[in-house]
Amino acid sequence: MSRDASMSILQKVVVDGFLIAGLTISMFACKLLWPPFQRGFFCNDETLMFPYHNDTVTVPMLRVVGLGVPLLAMLICEWALLRREHDDTRVLGVRIPMWVRGLYCAATSFALGVLFVELTTDIAKKTIGRPRPHFFEICRPSVDCSSPEWHSRYIQSSDYTCTGEHTERFQDIRVSFLSGHSSWSAFTMVFFALYLERRMTWRGTRVLRHTLQFTALMLSWFTALSRVSDFKHHWSDVLAGYFLGLSFAVIVWTWGTDLVQKKKHHSALSQHDVIVIGQVPDTA
């Protein structure tokens, strides 16, 4: 392989790395440096009066499953599909196995989609600033909602302060829209299901692939529904988050994912060139 081709591959990897690093930095900057919009409330808003519950699906659990399962599947599938494929592709004199290149293509597209979803979700959270269903329990606003002056009146953020004990949660109670758990789980598991449909070629069983796909979708569905039952989000937050993740999964998979194709070493014979053993050609 020529040096120019080798440098072209290396340049592509470096550019991809810088772009993914830039998106990652932007994501953390958005999370840590951008305060959410200070939205007010109505004293008689029953949708904000739910009790606080711990997460059924914790953030570490969400990240480990959402990243670990698809990446492990990509590693196994690309190795099984491309391990016997050989070519002369080298980078700085080192031969790169085709299955490594296949893993890189799939994993890079997946990582890019994850960052897109995270950034889109965080921008929505910080811009809208919708209170969570347990807003009153955590915030405990300083206004006296039993007083007639506050009835049927929109209470601005400048009219009250939060007096609750859990001050570390004051920022978090204002980021209900849209559900990050729902968008993350929908993207990672739908992308995983689409990947299996294309790359899982084991013919030892007819139902394994579809069972894995169904399991992945049910994990994402359960995660989304748990956000409502845990009183972390309103149902519309979950619906919007799930639709966002689903849309990004389809878009990134369809138009943003390039897979290394397995070479076809043998071409099929034409149907008319095959003579069945024992069949005598008609010479009449």
C-alpha positions in Angstrom: 0.0 0.0 0.0 1.4 3.4 -0.9 2.5 6.0 1.7 -0.1 8.5 0.4 -2.9 6.0 1.1 -1.5 5.2 4.5 -1.4 8.9 5.4 -4.9 9.4 4.1 -6.2 6.7 6.5 -4.2 8.2 9.4 -5.5 11.7 8.6 -9.1 10.4 8.6 -8.6 8.8 12.0 -7.0 12.0 13.5 -9.8 14.2 12.1 -12.5 11.9 13.5 -10.8 11.9 16.9 -10.6 15.7 17.0 -14.3 16.0 16.0 -15.5 13.5 18.6 -13.3 15.1 21.3 -14.7 18.5 20.4 -18.3 17.2 20.6 -17.5 15.6 24.0 -16.0 18.8 25.4 -19.1 20.7 24.1 -21.4 18.1 25.8 -19.7 18.5 29.2 -19.5 22.3 28.9 -23.3 22.3 28.2 -23.9 20.1 31.2 -21.7 22.0 33.7 -21.6 25.6 32.6 -25.1 26.3 31.2 -27.7 26.9 34.0 -31.2 25.8 33.1 -33.9 28.4 32.4 -35.6 29.5 35.7 -39.2 28.7 34.9 -42.0 29.6 37.3 -45.1 27.6 38.4 -48.7 27.7 39.5 -49.5 26.9 43.1 -52.4 24.6 42.1 -50.3 22.7 39.5 -50.9 19.1 40.6 -48.4 17.7 38.1 -45.6 19.1 40.3 -46.8 17.6 43.6 -45.4 14.1 43.3 -43.0 12.6 45.9 -39.3 12.2 45.2 -38.2 8.6 44.3 -34.8 7.2 43.5 -34.0 6.1 40.0 -35.1 2.6 39.0 -32.6 2.7 36.2 -29.5 4.6 37.5 -27.3 6.8 35.3 -24.3 4.4 35.7 -26.5 1.5 34.7 -27.8 3.4 31.7 -24.3 4.3 30.5 -22.8 0.8 31.0 -25.6 -1.0 29.2 -26.1 1.6 26.6 -22.5 1.7 25.6 -21.2 -1.8 26.6 -23.9 -4.0 24.9 -23.7 -2.4 21.4 -19.9 -2.1 21.4 -19.4 -5.7 22.6 -21.8 -6.9 19.9 -19.9 -4.9 17.3 -16.6 -6.4 18.4 -18.0 -9.9 18.2 -19.9 -9.5 14.9 -17.1 -7.7 13.0 -14.5 -10.2 14.2 -16.7 -13.2 13.3 -17.6 -11.7 9.9 -14.3 -10.3 8.7 -11.6 -12.3 10.6 -10.7 -14.4 7.5 -10.7 -11.4 5.2 -7.2 -10.2 4.2 -5.9 -7.2 2.2 -2.8 -5.1 2.0 -4.1 -2.1 4.0 -1.3 -0.7 6.2 -0.8 2.4 8.3 2.8 3.4 8.9 3.9 -0.1 7.9 1.5 -1.9 10.3 -1.2 -4.1 8.7 -4.6 -3.3 10.0 -6.9 -6.4 10.0 -10.2 -5.9 8.2 -12.3 -6.7 11.3 -10.5 -3.8 13.2 -11.5 -1.4 10.4 -15.0 -2.8 10.4 -15.2 -2.2 14.2 -13.8 1.3 13.8 -16.4 2.3 11.2 -19.4 1.0 13.2 -18.2 2.2 16.6 -17.3 5.7 15.3 -20.8 6.2 13.8 -22.3 4.9 17.0 -20.2 7.3 19.2 -21.1 10.2 16.9 -24.8 9.5 17.3 -24.5 9.2 21.1 -22.9 12.6 21.2 -25.5 14.1 18.9 -28.3 12.8 21.1 -26.7 14.0 24.3 -26.1 17.5 23.0 -29.6 17.8 21.6 -31.1 16.6 24.9 -29.0 18.9 27.0 -29.8 21.9 24.8 -33.6 21.2 25.2 -33.2 20.7 29.0 -31.4 23.9 29.6 -33.5 26.0 27.2 -36.9 24.9 28.4 -36.2 24.5 32.1 -39.4 22.5 32.8 -39.9 21.6 36.5 -39.9 17.9 37.3 -43.0 16.2 38.8 -41.3 16.3 42.3 -40.6 20.0 42.1 -42.6 21.1 45.2 -41.1 18.4 47.4 -37.4 19.3 46.6 -37.8 23.0 46.1 -40.3 23.9 48.8 -40.9 27.4 47.4 -40.9 30.3 49.8 -44.3 31.6 48.7 -47.4 30.8 50.8 -49.6 29.0 48.3 -52.5 29.1 50.8 -52.6 32.9 50.5 -55.3 34.2 48.1 -52.8 36.5 46.4 -51.0 33.5 44.8 -54.1 31.7 43.6 -54.4 31.3 39.8 -51.3 33.4 39.4 -48.2 32.5 37.5 -45.3 32.7 40.1 -42.2 34.0 38.4 -38.7 32.8 39.4 -38.0 36.2 40.9 -41.0 35.8 43.2 -39.7 32.9 45.2 -36.6 31.0 46.4 -36.2 27.3 47.1 -36.0 26.5 50.8 -35.6 22.7 50.7 -32.8 20.8 52.4 -31.5 19.1 49.3 -29.8 22.1 47.7 -27.7 19.9 45.4 -30.9 18.9 43.6 -32.1 22.5 42.9 -30.6 22.6 39.4 -31.8 19.1 38.6 -35.5 19.8 39.3 -35.6 22.2 36.4 -34.5 19.9 33.6 -37.6 17.6 33.0 -38.0 18.3 29.3 -36.9 16.2 27.6 -36.1 12.8 29.2 -32.4 12.0 28.8 -32.8 8.4 29.9 -35.5 7.9 27.2 -33.4 9.5 24.4 -30.2 7.7 25.4 -31.9 4.3 25.7 -33.9 4.7 22.5 -30.9 5.6 20.5 -28.5 3.0 21.8 -30.9 0.1 21.7 -32.5 0.9 18.4 -29.1 1.4 16.8 -28.1 -1.9 18.3 -31.1 -3.6 16.9 -30.5 -2.1 13.4 -26.9 -3.2 13.6 -27.8 -6.8 14.4 -30.3 -6.9 11.5 -27.4 -6.1 9.1 -24.4 -7.8 10.6 -25.5 -10.8 12.6 -25.3 -13.6 10.0 -25.1 -16.7 12.2 -27.6 -19.2 10.7 -27.5 -21.7 13.6 -31.0 -20.5 14.7 -33.7 -18.4 13.1 -34.9 -16.6 16.3 -31.7 -15.6 18.2 -31.2 -12.3 16.3 -34.9 -11.3 16.6 -34.9 -12.3 20.3 -31.8 -10.1 20.9 -33.5 -7.2 19.0 -36.7 -7.5 21.0 -34.8 -7.7 24.3 -32.9 -4.5 23.4 -36.1 -2.6 22.5 -37.8 -3.8 25.7 -34.9 -2.6 27.8 -35.2 0.9 26.2 -39.0 0.8 26.6 -38.8 -0.2 30.2 -36.2 2.6 30.9 -38.5 5.2 29.3 -41.6 4.1 31.3 -39.7 3.9 34.5 -39.1 7.7 34.3 -42.8 8.3 34.6 -43.3 5.8 37.4 -40.3 7.2 39.3 -41.9 10.7 39.0 -38.8 12.0 37.3 -40.5 13.2 34.1 -43.9 14.0 32.8 -45.2 11.6 30.1 -44.7 14.2 27.4 -41.0 14.5 28.3 -40.6 10.7 27.9 -42.5 10.7 24.6 -40.4 13.5 23.2 -37.1 11.9 24.5 -37.9 8.5 23.0 -38.9 10.0 19.7 -35.7 12.0 19.6 -33.5 8.9 20.3 -35.4 6.8 17.8 -35.1 9.4 15.1 -31.4 9.8 15.6 -30.8 6.1 15.6 -32.6 5.7 12.2 -30.9 8.8 10.7 -27.4 7.9 11.9 -27.7 4.3 10.8 -29.2 5.0 7.4 -27.0 8.0 6.3 -24.1 8.1 8.7 -22.8 4.6 9.0 -20.4 3.0 6.6 -19.7 -0.7 7.1 -16.8 -2.7 5.8 -18.3 -5.3 3.4 -17.2 -8.9 3.3 -15.6 -9.9 0.0 -17.3 -12.5 -2.2 -14.7 -15.0 -3.2 -17.0 -17.1 -5.3 -19.6 -16.2 -7.8 -22.7 -18.3 -8.3 -23.0 -20.5 -11.4 -25.6 -19.6 -13.9 -28.7 -21.8 -13.5 -28.5 -22.9 -17.1 -24.9 -24.1 -16.8 -25.6 -26.7 -14.1 -26.2 -30.3 -15.3 -27.9 -32.5 -12.8 -26.0 -35.8 -12.4 -27.8 -38.6 -14.2 -29.6 -36.3 -16.5 -28.9 -37.0 -20.2 -28.9 -34.0 -22.5 -31.6 -34.0 -25.2 -29.8 -34.4 -28.5 -32.8 -34.9 -30.7 
